[in-house]
Amino acid sequence: MRIYLIHYYYPGTDPWKNIMELPEKEAFRVAAELAAMHPDTASFGRFADFENYYPNRKKADEYVREAFICLGGKPELLHPYSFTLNECEYLRSWFSEGEKLVLDLADIPEEQISFTIGDSCAQITNGVEPQVLTKEMLMKRIADHGNSVEAFLKASLGKFAYVEVQLWYRPMEGI
């Protein structure tokens, strides 16, 4: 069974850049530039409201990171790279003619990857603490659904559009 991690992005942007890694003032400057350059796109909409997005994203990253550490994770980064578990048409539509970075879950070390059912930032924004899963926990849940990722997703997502994947290191330099 092959399980993929997908990160959608716009052509000409670097999928390995994370605005949360920038100093706060620089992050706000870059967010304003990106929002102005892409005013009618869903994926850059969060940058148009960066004053609200930034503290929630920061809080979500801190919450997920600490929960992951409590579960045995050893994240190398303070802010993860965000992926989805397998394809997600909902997010794909945000990037119309965009590209995607695809990684095989089997290639990712357990101590560098966590998962939440649904978007961690949206949950934190709505006052909900997302449930954090390790790779082992995720694989057990998939096994409980007949080793079918599709069956697991159908049974688990409910009101959520995707399983968010937090990658806590950069696996391949130079991509």
Secondary structure, DSSP 8 states (H G I E B T S, - for coil): ---EEEEEE-TTS-TT--GGGS-HHHHHHHHHHHHHHSTT-STTHHHHTHHHHHHHHHHHHHHHHHHHHHTT---S-SS-EEEEES--HHHHGGGTT-EEEEEEGGGS-GGGEEEEES-HHHHHHTT----EEEHHHHHHHHHTTTT-HHHHHHHH-TT-S-EEEEE-S--STT-
